[in-house]
Amino acid sequence: MEKSMKQRYGELSVRNKNHFMKIVLLIVLVFSFNTVTAAENGPPLTHKLTKLKQQLPAPALRLKNMDDEVVDIKDLKGKVVVVNFWATWCPPCRREMSSLERLHLATKEKNVVLLAVNVGEDMDTVFPFLGMISPSPSFPILFDTDTETAKQWQVKGLPTTYIVSPEGKIVYRAIGGREFDHPAIQDAVIKLTK
């Protein structure tokens, strides 16, 4: 039996719909890839810190790390503490993570501690992300899952970084991504140790 014109048109229509859907999917994938790449390669990170006119005492910070151990900033008095608030979904946070590791490696023998406070995420989200970073962070990653610590530190956007003096006062603040391994930032951090 020969197929009716209507049946042949229906088969053709289904085939065309499948091709159309494949093309749409391909366009969406290409656009998504370009968007992610653009976000990861966004505008250059800066290397400037904002020195606070009035140095205020650092708020409380007592959070668990990836080993489920509590880290308390009170125990770090006498050291310069770099406190970075970040999240895996934040493109500038992702971009600055390697430079934070390089800052950590350059200053860890100079009485400087780096604490990366993940805001609002859990270990299952953060752990796979850290495996993609090169060099992989060796500084403590802390979890502010309920965002209460970020609120106490008055974090308005991510990333936000504070540099705390050995006396426990916030000296510098940086809102937005930074090249933390830049000599200007390293020098500012090391000068606080003296």
Summary of the structure (lengths in Angstrom):
residues: 194
radius of gyration: 23.8
end to end distance: 94.0
largest distance: 94.0
contacts: 549
relative contact order: 0.19
helix: 42%
strand: 22%
